[in-house]
Amino acid sequence: MTPTPTPRGDGSVTVVIPTYNRADLLRLTLQSVLAQTLPPAEVIVVDDGSTDSTLELLREVDASVIRNPDGGWGPARGRNAALERVSTEYVAFVDSDDLLRPNALERLRDALAAAPDAPFAFVRGLSARREPDGWRQEGVIGPSQEEQRDLLGSLFARNSVPSSGNMVRTEVARRIGGYDPRVRWAEDHHFWVRAAKLGEPIHVPEIGCVYRRHVGNRYAPVSAEEDTYAILDLAAGDPRLEAYVPERLGVELCERSLSALKARRPFRAAESVFQLALREPHRLRVLRRAVRHYRDRRQRWRIGREVWSAQAELREWLSAY
């Protein structure tokens, strides 16, 4: 284990990064974290049994390390292990393949400081992929104006919090019990809905992080089917969320069907329609939301294209990665 780094910034923020066999991507993630205008007081990297050059990398950087040499924790347990050690007012969870823009932590900290009742804050993310000839945008991550009218309900229906563009009050993260390790694929969605039940989150409507698309991305809707009911269970006994169950099912139907079709599994897509819509009493609402979600996906891609075209500074910054 490396020594605890000397506190930096104003001592208010800890960054937690779970990782497994992503040394090359992790190096770039750490580069973006350590270049923040508000330097984190501590960066905690949780290594879940990496067998590549991750340990060598971590000896070179100013970060605390929690290591699970046998592996198998997964992101939820890894983040929880780090959460136990956080001593700052705020904690930001960052994935080991994503990038933070230089002022992301500062903007998130300022947003939470100005809204003491907000459990967490989040920026807008840009989904992007690095090709041999440069970066290509693949859409924005964030709530629409309509979704911002009821962030709790809309977050339940569709996770619009970038996995690396967030900051939560440490006390809130602990009060809700951290991440649920039983939720293997959608653990961040599950976490943010539970946190949003405690109060209205703050959305900072500017690109603050990049969700890096690559062949090693962990999440796929077809793989995450087992988490469907874990998310739906959050609505039990909560009328604020129960009203959004058909919306949640519609989003899930769209994502799962598209994922199955992309994987050339049409029967799996048909099975999703039967499971998530045809057996539901509100099947028409489910189907309408699935169609709307598909259109919204295309709209988020168009917004990403507009942002990418308009923001030369964003393109220039990202070119360094």
PyMOL commands that set and color helices and strands:
alter all, ss='L'
color gray80, all
select helices_A, chain A and resi 23-34+54-60+74-83+104-114+147-157+170-175+187-196+223-235+239-242+245-262+266-278+283-310+312-319
alter helices_A, ss='H'
color red, helices_A
select strands_A, chain A and resi 13-19+42-47+64-67+90-93+99-100+120-131+134-141+166-169+202-213
alter strands_A, ss='S'
color yellow, strands_A
deselect
rebuild
show_as cartoon
